[in-house]
């Protein structure tokens, strides 16, 4: 089970999202969300299919490549792409 996703901001320009022990820059998370939204033809209930599609996209920021190769890929990408599940720490 992964811990809750966090948004850590030191300044407006240096925000990152953290899932477990991994952190991701705000801009990369925004790009991930856009890619996840591009796959609207895939049911949101099929997280594995959606994650596989996003991981195969050449526009995916390189910071997510290790996630795509990991066992928790589906959960990590889902948590990052759904801001309603984020806790903001300032």
C-alpha positions as CSV (number, residue, x, y, z in Angstrom):
1,X,0.0,0.0,0.0
2,X,1.4,3.4,-1.0
3,X,1.3,6.3,1.4
4,X,-0.8,9.4,0.6
5,X,0.4,11.6,-2.2
6,X,1.8,14.9,-1.0
7,X,2.5,18.3,-2.7
8,X,5.6,19.8,-1.2
9,X,6.3,23.5,-2.0
10,X,9.3,25.5,-0.9
11,X,8.4,28.3,-3.2
12,X,5.9,28.8,-6.0
13,X,8.6,27.8,-8.5
14,X,9.8,24.6,-6.7
15,X,6.8,22.4,-6.1
16,X,6.9,18.6,-6.3
17,X,4.5,15.8,-5.7
18,X,5.6,12.9,-3.6
19,X,4.2,9.3,-3.7
20,X,6.0,7.1,-1.2
21,X,9.7,7.8,-1.5
22,X,9.5,9.2,-5.0
23,X,9.0,12.8,-5.9
24,X,8.0,14.4,-9.2
25,X,8.2,18.0,-10.4
26,X,5.0,19.9,-10.7
27,X,5.4,20.5,-14.5
28,X,6.0,16.8,-15.1
29,X,2.8,15.9,-13.1
30,X,0.9,18.4,-15.2
31,X,2.2,16.7,-18.4
32,X,1.2,13.3,-17.0
33,X,-2.3,14.5,-16.3
34,X,-2.6,15.8,-19.8
35,X,-1.5,12.5,-21.2
36,X,-3.9,10.6,-18.9
37,X,-6.7,12.9,-20.2
38,X,-5.8,12.2,-23.8
39,X,-6.7,8.5,-23.2
40,X,-10.4,9.3,-22.6
41,X,-11.4,6.4,-24.8
42,X,-10.0,4.1,-22.1
43,X,-12.3,3.4,-19.2
44,X,-11.1,5.1,-16.0
45,X,-11.8,1.8,-14.3
46,X,-9.1,0.1,-16.3
47,X,-6.1,1.7,-14.6
48,X,-3.7,-0.9,-15.9
49,X,-4.6,-0.3,-19.5
50,X,-4.5,3.5,-19.1
51,X,-1.1,3.3,-17.4
52,X,0.3,1.1,-20.0
53,X,-0.9,3.5,-22.7
54,X,0.6,6.5,-21.0
55,X,3.9,4.7,-20.4
56,X,4.1,3.8,-24.1
57,X,3.6,7.5,-25.0
58,X,6.9,9.1,-26.2
59,X,5.7,12.4,-24.8
60,X,5.8,11.1,-21.2
61,X,8.4,13.0,-19.1
62,X,11.5,10.9,-18.5
63,X,11.1,11.2,-14.7
64,X,8.2,8.7,-15.0
65,X,10.1,6.0,-16.9
66,X,11.3,4.2,-13.7
67,X,7.7,4.3,-12.4
68,X,6.5,2.7,-15.7
69,X,8.9,-0.2,-15.1
70,X,7.8,-0.7,-11.5
71,X,5.2,-3.0,-9.9
72,X,3.2,0.0,-8.4
73,X,3.0,1.8,-11.8
74,X,-0.8,1.9,-11.9
75,X,-1.3,3.2,-8.4
76,X,1.5,5.8,-8.6
77,X,0.3,7.2,-12.0
78,X,-3.3,7.2,-10.8
79,X,-2.5,9.1,-7.6
80,X,-0.5,11.7,-9.5
81,X,-3.1,12.2,-12.1
82,X,-6.0,12.7,-9.7
83,X,-5.4,15.8,-7.6
84,X,-8.5,15.3,-5.5
85,X,-6.5,12.6,-3.6
86,X,-3.6,14.9,-2.9
87,X,-2.7,16.5,0.4
88,X,-1.0,19.9,0.1
89,X,1.7,20.7,2.6
90,X,2.9,24.3,2.6
